Amino acid sequence: MIFASDKNIFIFDLDNTLGRKTHFFTKISKENLQFLKRMSEEGNLICFSTDRAKYSVYKGMTLQG
């Protein structure tokens, strides 16, 4: 059974796509974080692709410059 939906799945690469890659973590801009939050609040599924450790991703999302 197929259901129509206005929700989507988005997959983003973190390094040099959503943010600038640094040695320790990716610095994601505040504008990009706000955009991702708005997309998520609208019910879309947001996924991230990276070869970095989970801790580095979390740090980039919360402590970005």
JOLINPE-V500938 format. One record per residue. N is the residue number from 0. RES is the residue in one letter. PSI is psi in degrees with one decimal (999 if undefined). D_CENTER is the distance of its C-alpha to the mean C-alpha in Angstrom with 2 decimals. Layout:
n->N res->RES psi->PSI d_center->D_CENTER
n->N res->RES psi->PSI d_center->D_CENTER
//
This chain:
n->0 res->M psi->134.8 d_center->30.36
n->1 res->I psi->133.2 d_center->27.72
n->2 res->F psi->137.6 d_center->26.22
n->3 res->A psi->139.4 d_center->25.05
n->4 res->S psi->148.4 d_center->21.77
n->5 res->D psi->11.8 d_center->19.79
n->6 res->K psi->150.7 d_center->16.55
n->7 res->N psi->165.7 d_center->14.26
n->8 res->I psi->127.8 d_center->11.82
n->9 res->F psi->132.8 d_center->8.98
n->10 res->I psi->123.6 d_center->7.87
n->11 res->F psi->142.0 d_center->6.00
n->12 res->D psi->134.0 d_center->7.63
n->13 res->L psi->-52.9 d_center->6.58
n->14 res->D psi->119.5 d_center->10.24
n->15 res->N psi->15.2 d_center->11.91
n->16 res->T psi->-63.5 d_center->9.61
n->17 res->L psi->-23.6 d_center->6.84
n->18 res->G psi->171.2 d_center->9.22
n->19 res->R psi->128.1 d_center->12.70
n->20 res->K psi->129.8 d_center->13.58
n->21 res->T psi->176.4 d_center->16.14
n->22 res->H psi->-39.5 d_center->18.33
n->23 res->F psi->-37.3 d_center->16.87
n->24 res->F psi->168.7 d_center->13.12
n->25 res->T psi->126.4 d_center->10.65
n->26 res->K psi->105.1 d_center->11.32
n->27 res->I psi->131.3 d_center->8.51
n->28 res->S psi->152.4 d_center->10.66
n->29 res->K psi->-36.3 d_center->11.47
n->30 res->E psi->-43.5 d_center->11.59
n->31 res->N psi->-39.2 d_center->8.03
n->32 res->L psi->-42.1 d_center->7.20
n->33 res->Q psi->-40.3 d_center->10.13
n->34 res->F psi->-46.0 d_center->9.28
n->35 res->L psi->-40.7 d_center->6.20
n->36 res->K psi->-43.1 d_center->8.76
n->37 res->R psi->-42.0 d_center->11.48
n->38 res->M psi->-41.7 d_center->10.25
n->39 res->S psi->-42.2 d_center->9.93
n->40 res->E psi->-25.3 d_center->13.27
n->41 res->E psi->1.2 d_center->14.79
n->42 res->G psi->3.4 d_center->14.51
n->43 res->N psi->150.1 d_center->12.01
n->44 res->L psi->123.6 d_center->10.32
n->45 res->I psi->125.7 d_center->6.56
n->46 res->C psi->150.5 d_center->6.44
n->47 res->F psi->138.3 d_center->5.30
n->48 res->S psi->129.0 d_center->8.44
n->49 res->T psi->159.5 d_center->10.12
n->50 res->D psi->9.6 d_center->13.65
n->51 res->R psi->159.8 d_center->13.12
n->52 res->A psi->153.0 d_center->14.29
n->53 res->K psi->-40.2 d_center->12.42
n->54 res->Y psi->-41.0 d_center->13.94
n->55 res->S psi->-38.1 d_center->12.63
n->56 res->V psi->-46.6 d_center->8.94
n->57 res->Y psi->-44.5 d_center->10.07
n->58 res->K psi->-43.2 d_center->12.16
n->59 res->G psi->-34.2 d_center->9.74
n->60 res->M psi->-30.5 d_center->7.82
n->61 res->T psi->-27.7 d_center->11.36
n->62 res->L psi->19.3 d_center->13.79
n->63 res->Q psi->155.2 d_center->12.47
n->64 res->G psi->999 d_center->15.51
//
